[in-house]
Amino acid sequence: MKVAVTYENGQVFQHFGHTEQFKIYTIEDGKILAQEITDTKGKGHGALAGFLKSLSVDTLICGGIGGGAKTALAEVGISLYGGVQGNADEAVQSLLSGSLSYNPDVTCSHHGEHHGEHHSGSCGHHGEHEDGSCGHHGSCGGH
């Protein structure tokens, strides 16, 4: 099993399509055998799915991710654990122990939706949380 985590300064980077690095973990029998940090070489969004597949990655842990990238990952058979925050190494350990907190419906739909163009009742940043907040800046202009 190979797990990739969107990575920046030890943390899970919060925008898949803009990540500049992945931390790749090679896992066997529930144990991390190897880990390395790899640069995305300027690839972004949908192109990252093919990049990860070329590294034999089968699982991705990330923060926010757009619908196109989610589709691209699904097409190449990469399992997605989105909406994850915090330390990258701890996230992988949580995945291995079955306790990873993630959001299967995570989205990052902010493209073209700044300037007050709020669609579908959300602020357009990383999806809404159960308490109705958008989770981006604490409020979304009265949502």
C-alpha positions in Angstrom: 0.0 0.0 0.0 1.2 3.5 -0.8 -0.3 6.5 0.9 0.2 10.1 -0.3 -0.5 13.1 1.9 -0.7 16.7 0.6 2.2 18.1 2.5 3.5 21.4 3.8 5.8 21.9 6.8 4.8 18.6 8.4 1.0 19.4 8.1 -1.7 18.1 5.7 -1.9 20.9 3.1 -5.4 22.1 2.6 -5.8 22.5 -1.2 -5.0 19.4 -3.2 -4.8 21.2 -6.6 -2.2 23.7 -5.2 0.0 21.3 -3.2 3.7 21.6 -4.1 4.7 18.5 -2.2 3.3 15.1 -1.2 4.7 12.9 1.5 4.6 9.3 0.3 4.4 6.5 2.8 5.1 2.9 1.8 3.0 0.6 4.1 3.1 -3.2 4.5 1.3 -5.3 7.2 0.0 -2.1 8.8 3.5 -0.6 9.3 5.3 2.3 7.6 8.3 0.8 5.9 9.5 4.0 4.1 8.5 7.6 3.7 9.7 10.3 1.3 8.7 13.8 0.3 8.3 14.4 -3.4 7.8 17.6 -5.3 4.8 17.9 -7.7 7.0 19.5 -10.4 4.4 22.2 -11.0 1.6 19.8 -11.8 -1.8 20.8 -10.5 -5.4 19.6 -10.1 -6.4 16.8 -12.4 -2.8 16.1 -13.5 -1.9 15.2 -10.0 -4.0 12.0 -10.1 -1.8 10.7 -12.9 1.3 11.9 -11.1 0.3 10.0 -8.0 -0.6 6.9 -10.0 2.8 6.9 -11.6 4.3 6.7 -8.1 2.0 3.6 -7.4 0.0 5.5 -4.8 -3.3 3.9 -4.0 -4.6 6.1 -1.2 -4.6 9.9 -0.8 -5.1 12.0 2.4 -5.7 15.7 1.8 -7.6 18.8 3.0 -9.9 20.4 0.4 -10.3 18.9 -3.1 -12.4 19.9 -6.1 -14.9 17.7 -7.9 -12.7 17.3 -11.0 -9.8 16.1 -9.0 -12.0 13.7 -7.0 -13.2 12.3 -10.3 -9.7 12.0 -11.7 -8.5 10.1 -8.6 -11.5 7.7 -8.8 -10.7 7.0 -12.4 -7.2 5.9 -11.6 -8.3 3.9 -8.6 -6.9 6.0 -5.8 -8.9 6.0 -2.5 -9.6 9.5 -1.1 -9.6 10.6 2.5 -10.4 14.4 2.3 -11.1 17.1 4.8 -8.2 16.0 7.0 -6.3 18.6 9.0 -3.2 18.5 11.2 0.0 16.6 11.3 0.7 14.4 8.2 2.4 11.6 10.1 -0.3 11.4 12.7 -3.0 11.3 9.9 -1.3 8.3 8.4 -1.1 6.6 11.8 -4.8 7.3 12.3 -5.6 5.8 8.9 -3.7 2.7 9.8 -5.4 2.4 13.2 -8.9 3.0 11.6 -9.4 6.2 13.5 -8.8 8.8 10.8 -11.3 11.7 11.0 -12.1 12.7 7.4 -15.0 14.0 5.4 -16.2 11.7 2.5 -18.1 14.6 1.0 -15.3 17.2 1.1 -15.2 19.8 -1.7 -13.2 22.8 -2.5 -15.4 24.7 -4.9 -14.0 28.2 -4.5 -12.9 28.6 -8.1 -14.6 31.7 -9.5 -16.7 32.1 -6.4 -14.9 34.9 -4.5 -16.4 38.4 -4.7 -19.6 37.5 -2.9 -20.9 35.0 -5.5 -22.1 32.4 -2.9 -23.7 29.4 -4.6 -25.8 26.6 -3.1 -25.8 28.2 0.3 -22.1 27.8 1.0 -19.3 30.2 1.1 -17.5 28.2 -1.6 -14.5 27.3 0.6 -14.0 23.6 1.6 -17.7 22.8 2.1 -20.0 23.5 5.0 -19.7 21.8 8.4 -22.5 20.3 10.4 -22.9 23.4 12.5 -23.6 25.4 9.3 -20.3 27.2 9.3 -18.1 27.1 6.2 -15.0 26.4 8.2 -13.0 28.9 6.2 -12.9 32.2 8.1 -15.4 31.6 10.8 -18.4 33.1 9.0 -19.6 33.6 5.5 -21.5 36.8 5.4 -24.5 35.6 7.3 -24.9 32.0 6.3 
